Amino acid sequence: MIDTHCHIDCINNIEDVITNFDGIIITSGYDDKSNLKVIELANRYDKVYGTLGIHPEEASNEYNMDIVINNLDNPKIIGIGEIGLDYHYTKDNIDKQIELFKKQLDIAQEHNLPVVVHSRDAIEDTYNVLKDYNLKGSIHCFSSSLEMARKFIKIGYKIGVGGVVTFKNGKKLREVVNGIDIKDILTETDSPYLSPEPNRGKENNPSNVYYVIKEISSIKGISEDEVKRITMKNAEDVFNKMKGNN
């Protein structure tokens, strides 16, 4: 199994969670403090890889991009993220968000690294920015339409599917999973958030990616083992440095 997006720095009992997980974990930074923690965890555990980035919610705050840039040669740091656009809480700083997003996409392109993209209530702007870059990556915690999923896939991105696919109100995401090829899907948890059924409401952790795999298996009509195998290959195709280490 692979959890391609989580924040294990925010999870209780980190060591137990990592030790007991049978698979690969990619944990993403989102500010200076979490980026440093990602580096520490990736260096400490063989099964943990990291991506470094500044989240759009930090666009109006101070941040140290050198933490990102100066650690990209680390073999356990395999991408730029979590980056993107988030208009949910405020649209007052859209220009700053787009500027920060493009700055990090430039870094990813310069270093030939994939990106982990956050997009909340900003899907059109996210697409319009990404289409001007020659990059690949994950549209994490995808929440838009099948039509938009296909547009992102066409420009080189895979669709991050997490616990929402198991929710009763997750019909739209299930339609996306049904409507795209499994080679374009990445499994994730977004831990400690968005725990899937039957653990909804509890702290999420990477082991719950099993329930995401189970739901994808049901939607696609293929075995859980096949979902695990294909989505692992998908992740290796996106995160080339990880493939080189395994």
LUMGURO-906365 format. One record per residue (C-alpha): residue number from 1; x, y, z. Coordinates in steps of 0.05 Angstrom, whole numbers. Layout:
BEGIN
+-----+--------+--------+--------+
| pos |     c1 |     c2 |     c3 |
+-----+--------+--------+--------+
| NUM |      X |      Y |      Z |
...
+-----+--------+--------+--------+
end
This chain:
BEGIN
+-----+--------+--------+--------+
| pos |     c1 |     c2 |     c3 |
+-----+--------+--------+--------+
|   1 |      0 |      0 |      0 |
|   2 |     21 |     72 |     -9 |
|   3 |     -5 |    135 |     23 |
|   4 |     18 |    189 |    -25 |
|   5 |     -5 |    248 |     18 |
|   6 |     -9 |    257 |     93 |
|   7 |     18 |    300 |    149 |
|   8 |     47 |    250 |    198 |
|   9 |     80 |    307 |    236 |
|  10 |      9 |    322 |    262 |
|  11 |     -8 |    250 |    283 |
|  12 |     -7 |    223 |    353 |
|  13 |     39 |    164 |    367 |
|  14 |     79 |    177 |    304 |
|  15 |    129 |    122 |    316 |
|  16 |     76 |     68 |    327 |
|  17 |     36 |     91 |    266 |
|  18 |     97 |     88 |    221 |
|  19 |    124 |     23 |    248 |
|  20 |     58 |    -13 |    241 |
|  21 |     43 |     12 |    171 |
|  22 |     55 |    -40 |    117 |
|  23 |     75 |      3 |     59 |
|  24 |    104 |     70 |     37 |
|  25 |     86 |    138 |     66 |
|  26 |     96 |    205 |     31 |
|  27 |     88 |    261 |     81 |
|  28 |     82 |    334 |     58 |
|  29 |    106 |    398 |     90 |
|  30 |     64 |    461 |     89 |
|  31 |    104 |    513 |    128 |
|  32 |    174 |    522 |    157 |
|  33 |    163 |    480 |    220 |
|  34 |    129 |    422 |    183 |
|  35 |    181 |    422 |    128 |
|  36 |    236 |    412 |    180 |
|  37 |    196 |    356 |    212 |
|  38 |    185 |    323 |    144 |
|  39 |    260 |    322 |    133 |
|  40 |    272 |    292 |    201 |
|  41 |    220 |    237 |    193 |
|  42 |    241 |    219 |    122 |
|  43 |    314 |    213 |    144 |
|  44 |    295 |    170 |    204 |
|  45 |    248 |    119 |    172 |
|  46 |    262 |     78 |    109 |
|  47 |    188 |     74 |     91 |
|  48 |    177 |    150 |     96 |
|  49 |    190 |    199 |     40 |
|  50 |    176 |    273 |     40 |
|  51 |    156 |    332 |     -1 |
|  52 |    171 |    404 |     19 |
|  53 |    129 |    465 |      5 |
|  54 |     92 |    526 |     30 |
|  55 |     16 |    519 |     33 |
|  56 |    -26 |    575 |      2 |
|  57 |    -54 |    592 |     71 |
|  58 |     17 |    617 |     87 |
|  59 |     18 |    665 |     27 |
|  60 |      8 |    727 |     70 |
|  61 |     55 |    703 |    125 |
|  62 |    131 |    701 |    130 |
|  63 |    164 |    637 |    107 |
|  64 |    234 |    612 |     92 |
|  65 |    237 |    583 |     21 |
|  66 |    310 |    565 |     32 |
|  67 |    287 |    507 |     76 |
|  68 |    254 |    478 |     14 |
|  69 |    309 |    495 |    -36 |
|  70 |    368 |    474 |      6 |
|  71 |    341 |    404 |     19 |
|  72 |    320 |    382 |    -51 |
|  73 |    384 |    342 |    -61 |
|  74 |    364 |    296 |     -3 |
|  75 |    345 |    229 |    -36 |
|  76 |    286 |    221 |     12 |
|  77 |    256 |    288 |    -10 |
|  78 |    219 |    270 |    -73 |
|  79 |    176 |    329 |    -92 |
|  80 |    150 |    400 |    -80 |
|  81 |     86 |    404 |    -38 |
|  82 |     38 |    418 |     -9 |
|  83 |     29 |    478 |    -54 |
|  84 |    -29 |    508 |    -92 |
|  85 |    -89 |    555 |    -83 |
|  86 |   -142 |    559 |    -29 |
|  87 |   -198 |    610 |    -35 |
|  88 |   -243 |    577 |     18 |
|  89 |   -228 |    624 |     76 |
|  90 |   -205 |    686 |     38 |
|  91 |   -199 |    714 |    -31 |
|  92 |   -165 |    777 |     -7 |
|  93 |    -95 |    752 |    -24 |
|  94 |   -107 |    715 |    -89 |
|  95 |    -48 |    752 |   -122 |
|  96 |     -1 |    731 |    -66 |
|  97 |    -26 |    659 |    -70 |
|  98 |    -14 |    655 |   -144 |
|  99 |     54 |    687 |   -137 |
| 100 |     74 |    636 |    -83 |
| 101 |     46 |    579 |   -125 |
| 102 |     85 |    599 |   -187 |
| 103 |    149 |    610 |   -147 |
| 104 |    146 |    538 |   -123 |
| 105 |    127 |    511 |   -191 |
| 106 |    188 |    546 |   -219 |
| 107 |    231 |    511 |   -166 |
| 108 |    200 |    444 |   -184 |
| 109 |    213 |    455 |   -258 |
| 110 |    284 |    476 |   -245 |
| 111 |    298 |    414 |   -203 |
| 112 |    256 |    367 |   -246 |
| 113 |    212 |    347 |   -187 |
| 114 |    137 |    330 |   -184 |
| 115 |     88 |    373 |   -146 |
| 116 |     34 |    358 |    -95 |
| 117 |    -22 |    407 |   -109 |
| 118 |    -76 |    433 |    -61 |
| 119 |   -136 |    465 |    -93 |
| 120 |   -197 |    487 |    -53 |
| 121 |   -251 |    530 |    -84 |
| 122 |   -199 |    549 |   -136 |
| 123 |   -200 |    494 |   -187 |
| 124 |   -202 |    537 |   -251 |
| 125 |   -145 |    582 |   -228 |
| 126 |   -105 |    521 |   -207 |
| 127 |   -113 |    490 |   -275 |
| 128 |    -97 |    555 |   -311 |
| 129 |    -32 |    562 |   -273 |
| 130 |    -10 |    489 |   -281 |
| 131 |    -24 |    485 |   -355 |
| 132 |     32 |    534 |   -369 |
| 133 |     84 |    488 |   -337 |
| 134 |    115 |    423 |   -360 |
| 135 |    107 |    386 |   -294 |
| 136 |     74 |    324 |   -266 |
| 137 |     46 |    309 |   -198 |
| 138 |    -16 |    297 |   -156 |
| 139 |    -79 |    338 |   -150 |
| 140 |    -86 |    319 |    -78 |
| 141 |   -154 |    307 |    -45 |
| 142 |   -189 |    318 |   -111 |
| 143 |   -258 |    348 |   -102 |
| 144 |   -279 |    374 |   -170 |
| 145 |   -315 |    344 |   -230 |
| 146 |   -298 |    287 |   -276 |
| 147 |   -289 |    337 |   -332 |
| 148 |   -236 |    375 |   -291 |
| 149 |   -202 |    310 |   -271 |
| 150 |   -194 |    292 |   -345 |
| 151 |   -165 |    361 |   -359 |
| 152 |   -112 |    353 |   -305 |
| 153 |    -95 |    283 |   -328 |
| 154 |    -85 |    310 |   -399 |
| 155 |    -31 |    358 |   -375 |
| 156 |      6 |    305 |   -335 |
| 157 |    -26 |    300 |   -267 |
| 158 |    -55 |    242 |   -228 |
| 159 |   -116 |    247 |   -184 |
| 160 |   -107 |    240 |   -109 |
| 161 |   -164 |    198 |    -79 |
| 162 |   -173 |    196 |     -3 |
| 163 |   -224 |    180 |     50 |
| 164 |   -279 |    223 |     19 |
| 165 |   -290 |    168 |    -32 |
| 166 |   -320 |    126 |     24 |
| 167 |   -368 |    180 |     50 |
| 168 |   -442 |    177 |     37 |
| 169 |   -437 |    246 |      7 |
| 170 |   -375 |    226 |    -34 |
| 171 |   -416 |    209 |    -96 |
| 172 |   -380 |    260 |   -140 |
| 173 |   -312 |    231 |   -124 |
| 174 |   -337 |    161 |   -136 |
| 175 |   -361 |    184 |   -204 |
| 176 |   -291 |    211 |   -218 |
| 177 |   -259 |    146 |   -197 |
| 178 |   -307 |    107 |   -241 |
| 179 |   -296 |    154 |   -300 |
| 180 |   -220 |    155 |   -303 |
| 181 |   -169 |    100 |   -315 |
| 182 |   -139 |     70 |   -252 |
| 183 |    -70 |     87 |   -280 |
| 184 |    -87 |    159 |   -265 |
| 185 |   -105 |    149 |   -191 |
| 186 |    -62 |    158 |   -129 |
| 187 |    -84 |    133 |    -61 |
| 188 |    -77 |    180 |     -1 |
| 189 |   -105 |    194 |     68 |
| 190 |    -90 |    268 |     83 |
| 191 |    -78 |    244 |    155 |
| 192 |    -95 |    266 |    207 |
| 193 |   -156 |    293 |    170 |
| 194 |   -213 |    262 |    131 |
| 195 |   -214 |    192 |    161 |
| 196 |   -252 |    144 |    116 |
| 197 |   -311 |    102 |    136 |
| 198 |   -314 |     63 |    182 |
| 199 |   -267 |    109 |    222 |
| 200 |   -297 |    176 |    202 |
| 201 |   -292 |    226 |    259 |
| 202 |   -229 |    195 |    288 |
| 203 |   -157 |    217 |    277 |
| 204 |   -135 |    192 |    209 |
| 205 |    -70 |    155 |    197 |
| 206 |    -37 |    121 |    137 |
| 207 |    -64 |     52 |    154 |
| 208 |   -133 |     77 |    134 |
| 209 |   -111 |     80 |     62 |
| 210 |   -135 |      8 |     61 |
| 211 |   -207 |     32 |     62 |
| 212 |   -193 |     78 |      3 |
| 213 |   -163 |     19 |    -35 |
| 214 |   -223 |    -24 |    -17 |
| 215 |   -272 |     28 |    -44 |
| 216 |   -232 |     37 |   -108 |
| 217 |   -231 |    -39 |   -116 |
| 218 |   -307 |    -40 |   -110 |
| 219 |   -318 |     17 |   -159 |
| 220 |   -270 |    -11 |   -210 |
| 221 |   -290 |    -84 |   -203 |
| 222 |   -218 |   -108 |   -193 |
| 223 |   -183 |   -140 |   -134 |
| 224 |   -153 |   -100 |    -76 |
| 225 |    -85 |   -129 |    -93 |
| 226 |    -91 |   -103 |   -164 |
| 227 |   -109 |    -34 |   -138 |
| 228 |    -49 |    -36 |    -91 |
| 229 |     -2 |    -58 |   -147 |
| 230 |    -26 |     -7 |   -198 |
| 231 |    -29 |     53 |   -151 |
| 232 |     41 |     37 |   -125 |
| 233 |     67 |     38 |   -196 |
| 234 |     29 |    102 |   -209 |
| 235 |     64 |    134 |   -149 |
| 236 |    132 |    110 |   -173 |
| 237 |    118 |    139 |   -241 |
| 238 |    103 |    207 |   -210 |
| 239 |    156 |    207 |   -156 |
| 240 |    217 |    183 |   -194 |
| 241 |    266 |    191 |   -136 |
| 242 |    224 |    143 |    -94 |
| 243 |    228 |     90 |   -149 |
| 244 |    303 |     98 |   -150 |
| 245 |    307 |     84 |    -75 |
| 246 |    264 |     21 |    -76 |
+-----+--------+--------+--------+
end
